Amino acid sequence: MEQKGTSKMKVGDMIRLHVSTRRNGSLAGKVGLIVDFDNHANPVVSVAGELRSFHLTQVEKVINESR
């Protein structure tokens, strides 16, 4: 089963983190830019002035897909 909004993420996409503070802490609901993927194919995101790696379940949706 495919997860909504996370199936075709790639570098350059803008994403919104899930609004759950349990999942994302103080970054919940923030928008970020995918800059890379880690060894486990999880997105490395530039959000709130820092680079953080997130599990796919922490991403709510892709807002703006890069071409």
N, C-alpha and C positions, 0 to 999 in steps of 0.2 A: 504494500500500500504506500502510495506516494504522499509525502508530507506537503501540505499547502504552502506554496511560496518558496520552497527551499530546493526544488528538484534541479534547477538549472543555474545555480549561482556560479559566477565567474568573476575574475579580477575586474574591478571597475564598476561593479554593481553597487548601488546604494541599498542598504537594508535597514529594516527597523527591528530592534531587539524586542523580544517578548516583554510584555508589561509586568510580568511577575517579578517582584523584588526577591522572591525566594530563588528564582532561577538566575537573575542578573544583578541583584544588589542595587547599588546606586545608579547603575547604567540602564535600568529597566525602562523600556519605552524610547530610548534614545536612537537616533539615526546615525549610521556609520557607513564607511566606504570599505569594501573588500580590497585589500592590497596584496594578499597572498593566501596560500593554503598550507596548513601544517602537514606533518607526516601522516596524519590520520584523515586527511581530506576535509578537515574542519577549517572554516574561514578565519583568516587573520584580519581583523577589522580595525581601522582607524576610527576611534570614537572618543569624544571628550578629550582630545589632545594626546591620546596614548594608543599604542598598538596592543590589542588583546586578541587572544584566540578563543573562539566560542564553539561549543558543540552545536551541531545542526538544530537540535531541539530548542536552543536558546534564541534562534532567529525566528521572528514572527512572520516576516514576509520580505520579498524583494520589492523595493519601491520603484526603482528606476534601473532597468537593465541597460548595460552598456552594449554597444553594437559590435 
